[in-house]
Amino acid sequence: MRHRVGAFLLVTAFLMLVAGCKEGGGFSTGELLPSAGFTAEPRPPGVTDNYVWLREHSSDNERVVLDVVVSNVAEPVAGIAMTLSYPDGFSVLIDCEDGELFPTPRQPLCEETQPGILLVSRVVAAPAPGVVVNGDQVILRFELLVFGVTEGPIDFLGENLDGGSALLDTAAEPIQVSWYAGQLRGE
């Protein structure tokens, strides 16, 4: 009986290894973890200012680091509060940090309020000094661990709303901007 159980486990492990290989990829790396990536949502033609978007900062095997980028906002920006949804069936938040927009780094609040819903904010004490954003500036950065071979959307929830996703002015009030997220994938 022991030999049958051992043989069964050996065959099962082999089949799992074969199933984990990419199409025609063979056994060259032996790696079973997915490769993580992100595709940013395209902005409509003519959108050149007043928007917040996600871009891939880096990806390394099963991890993807995403930048929250603020682009061309003339009204002084003092902070951000966002609610994001991400595909929790194959990914999990592992890190969150301040971007380069503000001269004084602070630890942002990153809290998963429920599976797949992430509250991210850079604390703002009103009145606060603001920064006029010329070009593209990273306001926050977060890292996800991807553990599945699939894809799913990352979305901003409650755009331009107090209590949702908002770029904040010096009085901690929402600034009207457009929001663009994208697709997370494991392949």
TIDOKE-233705 format. One record per residue (C-alpha): residue in three letters; y, x, z; residue number from 1. Coordinates in steps of 0.001 Angstrom, whole numbers, plus 500000, padded with zeros to 6 digits. Example, Ala and Ser with C-alpha at 12.3 -4.5 7.8 and 13.67 -1.06 7.14 Angstrom:
2
   rest       py       px       pz    nr
    ala   495500   512300   507800     1
    ser   498940   513670   507140     2
% end
This chain:
187
   rest       py       px       pz    nr
    met   500000   500000   500000     1
    arg   502402   502846   500827     2
    his   501923   504365   497390     3
    arg   502739   501065   495691     4
    val   505945   500640   497730     5
    gly   506937   504264   497047     6
    ala   506218   503883   493321     7
    phe   508160   500607   493269     8
    leu   511184   502268   494900     9
    leu   510997   505203   492485    10
    val   510829   502898   489439    11
    thr   513666   500736   490831    12
    ala   515884   503796   491390    13
    phe   515137   505015   487843    14
    leu   515972   501623   486332    15
    met   519233   501473   488291    16
    leu   520143   504933   486966    17
    val   519376   503910   483386    18
    ala   521328   500648   483752    19
    gly   524295   502576   485152    20
    cys   524564   504878   482130    21
    lys   527128   504006   479474    22
    glu   525937   502969   476038    23
    gly   524242   505982   474516    24
    gly   525706   508180   477239    25
    gly   522355   509540   478341    26
    phe   521956   511418   481585    27
    ser   524429   514238   481002    28
    thr   526635   513648   484068    29
    gly   524404   511548   486290    30
    glu   527578   509771   487444    31
    leu   527160   506122   488361    32
    leu   530730   505401   489434    33
    pro   533054   503642   486995    34
    ser   536065   505287   485441    35
    ala   539219   503493   486594    36
    gly   542189   502664   484390    37
    phe   545174   500389   483977    38
    thr   546878   498809   480983    39
    ala   550494   497770   481522    40
    glu   551664   494355   480350    41
    pro   553863   494822   477269    42
    arg   557507   493904   477583    43
    pro   558951   491581   474946    44
    pro   561120   493179   472243    45
    gly   564706   493577   473364    46
    val   563990   493835   477115    47
    thr   565770   497028   478119    48
    asp   567143   496410   481595    49
    asn   566734   494436   484826    50
    tyr   562983   494588   485205    51
    val   560195   495765   487506    52
    trp   556865   496871   486056    53
    leu   553610   498611   486855    54
    arg   552438   501784   485136    55
    glu   549503   504076   485649    56
    his   550612   507207   487489    57
    ser   547156   508765   487394    58
    ser   543475   507933   487346    59
    asp   540579   510061   488476    60
    asn   537094   508661   488066    61
    glu   536973   505641   490378    62
    arg   540599   505778   491611    63
    val   543775   504605   489919    64
    val   547300   505237   491228    65
    leu   549937   502747   490094    66
    asp   553716   503138   490147    67
    val   555995   500181   490805    68
    val   558890   501059   488494    69
    val   562422   499650   488543    70
    ser   564239   499921   485202    71
    asn   567986   499831   484518    72
    val   569317   497643   487332    73
    ala   573112   497882   487696    74
    glu   573282   495962   490980    75
    pro   572621   498362   493886    76
    val   568957   498178   494964    77
    ala   568239   498575   498680    78
    gly   564538   497687   498820    79
    ile   561621   495693   497547    80
    ala   559229   493081   498890    81
    met   556250   492183   496723    82
    thr   553205   490051   496857    83
    leu   550536   491230   494425    84
    ser   547196   489808   493523    85
    tyr   544534   492241   492383    86
    pro   540851   491820   491484    87
    asp   539189   492339   494882    88
    gly   535727   491755   493419    89
    phe   535693   495313   492077    90
    ser   538641   497119   493709    91
    val   540212   497804   497098    92
    leu   543548   499237   498263    93
    ile   543214   502724   499755    94
    asp   546805   504033   499941    95
    cys   550449   503022   499615    96
    glu   553545   505236   499732    97
    asp   557261   505353   499038    98
    gly   558465   506266   495558    99
    glu   561302   508561   494526   100
    leu   564075   505986   494133   101
    phe   565623   506367   497578   102
    pro   566917   509666   498991   103
    thr   565331   509053   502412   104
    pro   561552   508527   502240   105
    arg   560107   505779   504437   106
    gln   556592   504549   504954   107
    pro   556314   501196   503154   108
    leu   554454   498275   504671   109
    cys   551215   497614   502806   110
    glu   549129   494802   504196   111
    glu   546286   492849   502665   112
    thr   547025   489303   503838   113
    gln   543757   487991   502385   114
    pro   541175   489489   500026   115
    gly   542918   490405   496768   116
    ile   546431   489546   498025   117
    leu   548622   492459   498981   118
    leu   552031   492347   500656   119
    val   554008   495526   499934   120
    ser   557546   496197   501083   121
    arg   559983   498953   501661   122
    val   561867   498014   504819   123
    val   565510   497058   504358   124
    ala   567986   496693   507201   125
    ala   570937   494651   505941   126
    pro   573547   495766   505207   127
    ala   571922   498800   503608   128
    pro   573213   501302   501085   129
    gly   571854   500643   497631   130
    val   570998   502699   494578   131
    val   572052   501825   491034   132
    val   568989   502385   488855   133
    asn   569613   504147   485546   134
    gly   566468   504533   483489   135
    asp   563046   504242   485145   136
    gln   562680   504954   488885   137
    val   559526   504652   491019   138
    ile   560189   502537   494103   139
    leu   556585   502359   495420   140
    arg   553198   503834   494585   141
    phe   549769   502501   495532   142
    glu   546179   503567   494968   143
    leu   543127   501420   494306   144
    leu   539460   502338   494460   145
    val   537562   500742   491564   146
    phe   533844   500176   492122   147
    gly   532812   497928   489255   148
    val   532526   497990   485487   149
    thr   534785   495101   484529   150
    glu   538490   494253   484334   151
    gly   540947   491844   485884   152
    pro   544664   491152   486237   153
    ile   547135   492517   488728   154
    asp   549941   489978   489070   155
    phe   553237   489712   490925   156
    leu   553380   486449   492901   157
    gly   556564   484492   493642   158
    glu   558844   486448   491325   159
    asn   562482   486708   492507   160
    leu   561739   484622   495608   161
    asp   562424   485320   499262   162
    gly   558921   485594   500716   163
    gly   557393   486449   497325   164
    ser   558172   489358   495031   165
    ala   561794   490416   495053   166
    leu   563909   493442   494327   167
    leu   566447   493407   497181   168
    asp   570194   494037   497153   169
    thr   572272   495552   499977   170
    ala   572299   492216   501847   171
    ala   568468   491948   501521   172
    glu   568873   489117   498981   173
    pro   566759   488913   495782   174
    ile   568128   490459   492582   175
    gln   567167   488515   489459   176
    val   564876   490723   487354   177
    ser   561873   490302   485057   178
    trp   558415   491342   486312   179
    tyr   555568   492886   484284   180
    ala   552157   493775   485731   181
    gly   548901   494430   483795   182
    gln   545118   494787   483740   183
    leu   542995   496918   486061   184
    arg   539672   498050   484646   185
    gly   536523   499903   485544   186
    glu   534538   501185   482601   187
% end
